[in-house]
């Protein structure tokens, strides 16, 4: 919707840009990221419930919306932060690579902590009611039973049916 409405929105003056579902900004090359970066606004907020610390391209895209140019170009970010951090997490990383990755991660955290507010599950759970789950079992209708039996009798002999998980068997 934002992309479709951009021509109308760019003519308006905003004091604050709030972008919900920030995890949809998968990288800085998608159209919506570019358009968000072009909006002339002093304050920007991106909301996401998805942890982004494991995907640095996604993290960079969100940072480009929140604070454009603070991390440099995508090539500079990849060279200075993403590559050393990702390399340090590899099983065959040397001790020097691990140290460099930790150093780069600390630098990135210090730089972005000036404008990022992260809430951990421990903090959030203090303000949410306890989760309640209900599991309901319902008998199938006669039509559902007929379909189920038809599927069972229609399977060829090469098909293995797991009686503990019929849905998974249907999807095979």
N, C-alpha and C positions, 0 to 999 in steps of 0.2 A: 504494500500500500504506500509506503514511503516513496519508493522509486516512482510509482505512478503519479504521486502528488508533488514531487520535487519542484517542478516548474512553478507551481503556485506557492509553495513554502519558501522558496529562495527569495521571493520578493518581500517577505515579511521580516520583521526584526524580532528576534527572540533574546531574552535574557538568560534562559536556561534550556538546555537540550537534555531530555531524559530518554534514554534508549533502553527499552526493556528487551528481554530475550537476547542479551548480548552474546550468548554462546553461538548464535546464528551467524555471527561475523567470523567466519572460518578463516579468512585471510584478508590481507589488505588489498587484494586484487579484485575482489567482487565489487560489483557496481554500487551496492548500498554503502559499502565502506568508503568508497571514493566520494560519493555524494554527501555522506555525513561529515566527512572531513572538510568539504567545501562550504558548509553552512557557517556563516559569520555569527558566532555566538561565543560569549565570554566564558560561560560555565557549562560543563558537560558532565553528565552522569550516565554510566552504563550499568544496568542491573543484570545479574545472571545468577542462577542457582546452581550452575554447573561448575565444578572445579576446573580451572583452566591451567593449573600449574604444570600439568604433564604435557601440554600441547603449546609449545612456545610460539608457533605461527599464529594460533588463535589468540594467545596472550598479546602478541604484537599488534594484531588487528584491533583488539579492544583498546589497547593503549593509543593507537593512532586516532581513535575516535575521542577518547577521553582527553588526551593531551598530545595533539598532533606535533610531530617532529621531535619530541623529547627523546625518542630512541633512535633517531636518525632514519635513514632509508632502510628498506627491508634487507638490502644487501649488507649494509653496515651492521644491522642488528644480527643477521645470520652469522657474519664473520666474528663479531665481537662477543656475542652472547650465545646464540643458539648452538652453533657448531661445538664450541668448547664444552658447553653444559651437556649436550647430548652425548658427546664423545666420552665425557667423564662417567656417564652412567653405564657404559658398555662393559660387559664382563671381562674383556681383554684390555681394558684401559690401564695405562701405566700409572704409577703413583703420581708422577708429574701431571698427567692429564686429569686425574681425579682432583688434585689440589687446584689446578687452574679452573676446572669446572666449578668447584666449590667457591673459589674466589669470584668468578664471574656471576654466579648465582647470588652471592652476597651483595655484589655491586648492583645487580639488577634489583634485588629486593630493597636496598637502601634508596636507590633512585626512584622506584615506583611507590615506595611506602609513603612518600610525600603526598600522593594523591589517590591511593588505593585504600579502601577500607574492607578488610576481609573478616568475615565472621565464621568461626569454626562451628562444627556441629555441637560441640560442648557449650558454646555460648548461646547458640540459637535454641537448643533444647531447653534452656532455662526459661524461655518465654513461650514455649509451645505446650499445649496440653499433651499428655501421653498418647501415643499412637494406639488405636484400637483396631483390631482386625476381626472380621467375621468371615467364617468359611461356611458356605451354604451348599448342601448337596440336594439336588432336585432330581426326581425320577424323570427320565426322558419321556417325551410324548410318544404316542404310538407311531407317528410318522418318523420321529427321530430313531426309534428302535428299529423300524423297518429299514431305514437308510443304513444304520449301523450294521445290521445283519447282512444287508446286500453288499456292503463294502467287505465284510469279512469273507463272504462266499465268493466274491469277485477277484480276490487277490490271487495272483499266480503263485506257483509253488516256490519260486525263487525269492519271494517276499517274506521277510521275517517279521512277525508280529510280536511286539512286546506287550503282553497283557497288562503290565503295570502302568504303561503309558500309551494308551490307544491314540491320543492326539498326535504324539510324535510319530507313531507308526503310520498314521494317515498322511502326514507330511512328507514321508520318505519318497 
